[in-house]
Structure formats: structure tokens, C-alpha cells
Amino acid sequence: MTCRYTVYINSLEDTPYYGMSSMWMKHSRAATSVYITGAREFLEEPKLKFTVHLMQLTAQDLQSLQFDSRTIPSPKFTSRNSYSFKLPLGHSVVYVLLAL
């Protein structure tokens, strides 16, 4: 996986730094710090999203399949019984094993 960061700096300003204590300000000189404004951009390779939806057979479909293997079931799909993952372009799924 290739990730790249780009930092854009809009401005740099010298700002006085006085520390946490007012007593320190009275007895020492102020140090200089820098105030930076800008943005960081994160670039990532494009990916393809895959979603696996688990199907649930009705009791009637299960019973019909036991008696006639030519039965075409009508499975139910719900979004809560799904799993999503992303793969970089050019990659593929070769083998899937679902264990219950």
C-alpha cells in the first residue's frame, strides 16, 4: 500500500512565547516560537469496495429443498448480516470460505 502525504504551508509567523508562569515572564526574556497555518493532504491508492451479504433461507425454503433439490429458494438479505472490505485495484478475491 502506497500512502503519500503533502503538506501545504500558508503562512509562518514569529510569535513570542511567555510560558506558563507569570513569574517566569518577569525574570526572563521571551523565547521565539513559530505559528504555522496550512493543511496536510493524504493521498491513497484507489480501492474497490466489496460487500458480502449473508443470505437467510426461510423455514419453508429449507423444507422444500429437503424434498426437492430442484427448488429455487427465495433467500432474505439484511444489511446487518453483511461484511465489507476494500482491495487495491488489480487485486481480486480468489477463494472465500464462510464458516458458521
Secondary structure as UniProt FT lines:
FT   STRAND          3..17
FT   HELIX           22..27
FT   STRAND          31..44
FT   STRAND          47..56
FT   HELIX           59..67
FT   TURN            69..70
FT   STRAND          76..88
FT   TURN            89..90
//
